Amino acid sequence: MSKILLTGGSGQLGRCLLDRMPADWQVLAPRHDELDIAHAQAVQAYVSAHAPHIIINAAAFNAVDLAERNPVQAHAVNALGPANLATAATQAQARLVHISTDYVFDGKASHPYIEPDAPFPINQYGLSKMLGEQNVLSTLPDSIVIRTSWLYSEYGHNFVRTILKLVLDSTNADTGASRQNKPDMHAAAQLAPLRVVDDQTGCPTYAGDLAEAIITLASRQSAGQNPNTSSVDTKTPHANEPDTNRIYHYCGANAMTWYAFAQQILACAKALNESLIMPELHAIKTLDYAAPAARPAMSVLSCKKIEAMGIVSRPLERSLAKVVKQWLDQSSKMIASRNPLPDAR
């Protein structure tokens, strides 16, 4: 039986991982108040006490704009945290799978990024994640880094759930539901157009699909297989560069802008429930959005390396429909519980 330490278990990726962990794995998923990966002594003590075979680090400070205002906190979680885990894993002779991001790149490439492409982050979040990658790869020889992008799921806060909440707010405002408590908010949601950036391109990725890819790689590690063997050619790193043979890209199969993604979400929701009132959708430029943190204009990741190992990227349609349906069903039940039908007697 493999013993797994999962950090970040309460996040959307962590919860998807817990849903899919093999039955013969013993999983430890401490909360943040039980294990703060930014504290080296706490990490060392926890790993030493529990002796996991594999550590999966899904913990991250991933609020991109907030990281711009709080770079020290982002650095503590995204850079120092992975270093602490890698050091503890080395001493415990454990393997480590670390999750990183497409935001380590600057977005100026004209082609999908491959693993050996040089990272060049343009915001504090991307910088902290790049440093986390480097700390893991330089500390632990058997570590694996998986870069992904634009995660969404049925859990937590993500772009899909944000769009769907606006749809439900518009629908509730139109039908009068919940108007008694917060009329101004619902009226605004109904009337204001939805402005979505249309000049940033990436690959929406279902966290459940990523979780399956992580578990597959971790299983191969646990079985003593070498997951770094691939038929895809990779560049030989220079002496002062990390070994990118241990980096993998995994994301959804469809590249699109945030605006196109919003269109897909709205279309999916409408197909599942024709009574929904769709907000008016407007495409805008990144400059018009005026976010505190810069974003890469093109952060599409090439997944050819991991696909050559039989771990394939999944198309958007199936997973998106699953997430949208589940969230709409849950929201309908919540609305029904808050607005029970009047007594017919």
Buried (B, 14 or more C-beta within 10 A) or exposed (E): EBBBBBBBBBBBBBBBBBEEBEEEBEBBBBEBEEBBBBBBEBBBEBBEEBEBBBBBBBBBBBBBBBBBEBBEBBBBBBBBBBBBBBBBBBEBEBBBBBBBBBBBBBBEBEEBBBBBBEBBBBBBBBBBBBBBBBBBBEBBEBBBBBBBBBBBBBBBEBBBBEBBBBBBBBBBBBEEBBBEEBEEBBBEBBEEEBBBBBBBBBBBBBBBBBBBBBBBBBBBBBEEEEBBEBEEEBEEEEEEEBBBBBBBBBBBBBBBBBBBBBBBBBEBBBEEBEEBBBBEBEBBEBEEBEEEBBBBBBBBBBBBBBBEBEBEBBEBEEBBBBBBBEBBEEBEEEBEEEEEEEEEE
